[in-house]
């Protein structure tokens, strides 16, 4: 049994962290525009006497805390994302977004507050032998802020033996920690298909090569790739998110072009390559069968978020010691969503875990206009961050 837990200490400044979180919620900023947020974070760290580095990865902030001893040479990175989403908030809380069209619909305001809570505890106690690197990351929502920080020399400037991040999860009961020692989030790819046919009069379709008909067959054919090409124990998703052809004001006109846009989600490089290859073959063959042509543009975005087994098991062990085995899920089902923390995990061993906050049963889901972070779990997340640092770099070995 570990001799001490940071939870009780962090609960003493729970209200302070709640007020900070709600201030961030009321003043959301989207990717690479987190100027106010970064200033608040940096100011809070500096007020604690923590070494601060601003502008890492454009609007990112890094804080460095050295333990009571640091002759071990060990170091650990703790990451929280800071950006909001371009969603109009529909909530009724007094601290709702004051910025039209923007809101913290994914709980990054809570993640930031929790890491600041861990920072306050760690710098006040310094019960570890090594260095803690606090990584406040911009632009997680689709803009690759993690990659921007890496390109700015994150791990060269601030060495980390291992890296950890958490994300709130409405589908888990409040205070529950969920993780698995493997895939946690899928790779996210964007695809775009342009079908070129021959337009004409809707009354004379025999004179045309109808790209809409071709598009309809392409959509149907794409849905056979996962069911008939991907091994049943693997996972993949091909989804169509946009289709455009012709004009609603010209129902008698068969257009000459159709556009399809969608996403692919996979967990392994092998399946990712297979899906892209089959998409190219299927799309080209279907279009050719109708006398049309089709071009596929396939863009790989975030890679899959894959936990290192050692670090994932370490997270589960620490959570069990802090909160009890009944509040830990060690085999959490992976999500087909994506996360740019994956870039960091490609560079360093580490783990990405879930912090249950409840609310899914009331429809308070991530990326929803009614979403709000559950302030009750702030001490839980802060304690997890702090304990991962203390347990991985103990004063006595």
N, C-alpha and C positions, 0 to 999 in steps of 0.2 A: 504493500500500500504506500502511495506517495505520502510524504510527511505533511504536506500543506496544499491548500487549494486557493487560487486567486479569486474565486467567486465571491467570497464574503467581503473581501477588500473592495472589489469593483462595485458591488452593490451599494456601497456608501456614496458613490458619485453617479448612481443610475439616473437621478433626476437631471443632473448636469448634462449627461450624454443625451438624454431624451430631448431636452431643450435644443441642444445643438443639432440633433437629427431633424427636428421639426423646422428649424431655421433653414437647413439645407433643402428640406422638402418644399418649403415655401418659395425658395429661390433657385429653381432648377436651371442647369446649364447643360447643353448637349456637347457631344464629343469635340475635343480640342478647343472648346470655348469655356472651359471650366475655370475662368480667371478668378472670380469671386470665391468659388469653392476651394481652389488651390491656395488662395491667400488665407482663407480661414484655417485650413489644415496646417499650412506652414506657420501661421501665427500661433496656433495652439501648441504645436511642437516646440517652437522657440520659447514660448512661455514656460514650458516644462524644462528648459535647458537642454533640449535635444539638438544635436547637430542636424541642420536642415540643408537640403539641396533642392533648389527650385528649377523649373523648366526642363526637367528630364523627360524626353519624349514630348516636347512642346509645352504641355501644361501639367505634366506629372510632377509629383513631389516625392522626395525620398528622405526619410529620417534615419539616423544611425544612433543606436544605443549600445554602449559597451557595458558589459556586466561588471559586477564587483571584482571579478578577475576576467582577463581575456587572453591569458597565456596559452589557452588550449588551441588557439588558431581556428576554432570552429565558428561558423556563421550560419544564420538561418534567415530566410526571406519570408515576410508576411505581406500578402497583397490584398488591397481593397480597391474596387473600382469606384469612380466618382460621378460618371456622367448620367444624364437623364435621357428621356425619349421625347420625340416630337408627337406627343399625344395630348389632347385637351382633357384636363382632369374633370371628372364628374362627381368627385367626392364632396362631402359636406363639412369636413373638419375645419377648424378655425385656421389651421396652418396650411390649407390648400395652396396650390401653386398660384403665385402672383404674376407669373409670366404666361401670357396667352399662348396656347398651343404647345406648351411644354409641361412635363411632369415627371416625377420620379415614380415611374410605373413598374420598376423592376427592383426597387429596394436598395439601390446603390447608396442612397443617403444613409440607410441603416448600416451598410457595410463600412462606410467611411467612419461613422460614429463608433462602431465596435472596435475598429483598429485604433482609433484615437484613445478609446478606453483602455485597450491593452497597453498602448504606449505609456499612458499615465501610470498604470500599475507597475510596468516593468522599470520605468525610470525611477520610481519612488522606492523600489525594492532591490532591483539589480541582483536578484538571487540566481545568477547564472554565470558561467565561465565561457565567454565568447562574445559575439556581436550579433545584434538583431538589426536587420534591415527592414524598415517599414516602407512599403511600396504603395503609394497612392496613385493609382493608374487612371489616366484619362481614356475616353473614347473606346470603351469596350463594345458599345452597341453598333457593331458593323464597320467601324473605321480602323480597327487594328491598333488601338493604343498600346497594347502590350508589345507588339512588334516595333512600334515607334520608340518605346523605351529601350528595347533590346538594341535597335539600330543606333541608339544614342549611347551605347556602351554600358547598359545597366549592370550586367554581371562582371564586366571588366573593372568598372569603377567601384562597384559594391559587391564583392564576391559573396556568393551564397552556396553553402554545401547542399542545401535543400530549400524548396520553396513550397509555400502552402497558401491556399485561398479557400474562402467559403462563399456560399450563396444561400440566401434564404429560400425556403421551399414551402409554399402554402399547403402542399399535399401531405406533409408530415406534421404530426402533432407538435405544438409549441415546445421547444426545448429538446427535441429529439435530434440526434446527430446521425446522418445517413452517409454511407460511403461504400465503395467496393474497390478491390485491388485490381482494377483494370479500366475499361472504358467507362467514362462518366457522361461525356457529351459527344455528339457526332461531328464529323467534318461537315462543313456547309459549303456547297458548290452552287453556283448560279449558271443556268443555261438559257440560251436564247436561240430560237430557230426562226429563220426567215424563209418562207416558202414562196417561190416565184412561179406563178402560173400565167394564164392569159385571160385578161378581163373581157367583159362583153355584156350584152343585154341579158337580163334575167329571163326573158322570154325565149332566148335562143342559146341555152346552155351548151348545146352540141358544138357551138362555134368557139367555145372557151375551154380553158383548162382551169377548173374552179379550185382556187387555193383553199377555200373554206372546206370543201369536201376532203381535200388532201389533209388539211389540218385535223379534221375529225378522225380520220383513219390513223394519223400519227399519234394523236392523243390516246386512242384505244390501244394501239400497238405498243406504246411505251409502257403501258401498265402490265404487259406480259413479261417485261425484263426481270423484275424482281421475282415473280412467281415461277418463271421457267428458266432462269439463268443463275440466280443467286442461290447458294446452298441453303437449305431450310434452317440450319442452325446459325447462319449469319443474318445480318439485318441490313436493310437498305430501304430508302423511301425515294420515290420519284414523284414530285408534285408539280402540277401546273398552276401557276398563280395569276397568269394574265394571258388573254388572247385578244387580238385586235385584227379586224379585217373589215374593209368597206365602211359604209356610213349608215346610221339609222335613218337618215333623211333620204337615202337613195336605195330603197328596197328592191328596185328593179335592175340594179347594177351589180354584176358579179365583178368583184375587184380583181386586180392582178397580183396582189400580194397579201400574205397573212403572216402575222407575227405571234409567236408563242414564247412565253417566258416562265421559267419555273426554277425549282430547287431540287438538289439531290442531297441526301443525308446518308452517310455511311460511317462505320467504325474502323474499318481496316483499309490500308492502301490497296490490297489485292482486290477487294470488292469495289472500291472506288474506281480503279482502273478498268475493271470488268464492266461496270455500269456505263462509264463513258464510252468505251469501245462498242458496246452493244447499241447504245443510243445512236452513235454515228452510223452504224450499219443499218439499223431499223429505219431511221429517218430518211437516209439516202435511198434505200430500197423502196419504201412506200411512195416517196415522191416520184421516183423513176417509173413506178408501175402506173402512175396516172399521167405521165408525160410532163411532170413538173420538175423543178429542181429545188433543193433545200440546203441551206447552210446552217450548221450548228456551231455556235460559239459557246465554249465551255470554260468557265472561269472558276478556279479553285480558290475559295475564300479561307475561312478558318479551318485548320486541321482538327482532327479528332482530339478530344481531351482524354488522355490516357494516364491514369494514376500509376505510379511506381508501387509495386506490391509492398515493399518494406515500409515506405512512408505511409501508405494507406492503412496498413495494419497498425502502425504507430498511432495514427489519428484515432482509430477505433479503440486502441488500448487506453490512450489518454482520456478520451471521452467516457469510457467505462469507469475509469478511476474517479473522474470528476462527478459524473451524474448517475452512474449505475448502469448495468447491462441492459436493464429494461428500457433505457432511453437511447440505445444505440442500435442502429441497423447496419450490419456489416456487409450485406449483400443487396444494397439498393439497386433497383432496376435503372439502367442507364437511360438518359433522355436523348431524344433525337434533336433537341435544340443544340446550339453551338456556343462556344465560349473562347475568347482569344487568350485566356490563360494557357491554352494549349501551346502557344508559341513558347512560353516560359518553360513548360514541362518538356518541350523538345530539347531545351538547353540544360536543364537541371532536373535531378530526381525530385519528386514531390507529390503532392496530393491535393485534390480539389474535393471538398466535402459540402454536404448540405446541412443547413441549420433549419429545422422545422419551425414554422411560425404559425401554422394553422391558417384557416380562412378559406381554403378551397371549397369547402362545403357551402359557404355563403357566396361563392362566385368571385371572391377577391383573388383573382389569378394574376400571374405575372403578365405584364404588357397589357393590362386591362385598365380602362379609364377610371375604374372605381378602386384600384389597388391602393393599399397603404401598408407600410411596414409596421410590424407588431413590435412596439417599443418594449414590451415585457421581456423579449428575448435578448435585448442588448447585452446584459451582463453575461449571459450564456456564451454568446459569440466572442465577447472580449476575453472571457476566461479561457476559452479554447485557444485563441491566439496566444495569450500569455503563457498558458501551460505548455503549448507546443515548444515555445522558446525555452522555458525553464527545464522541461523534461529532456529536451534534446541536447542541452548544454549544461548539465548539472555542475554545481560548484565542487562537489566531491565525487570522484570517480573511483 
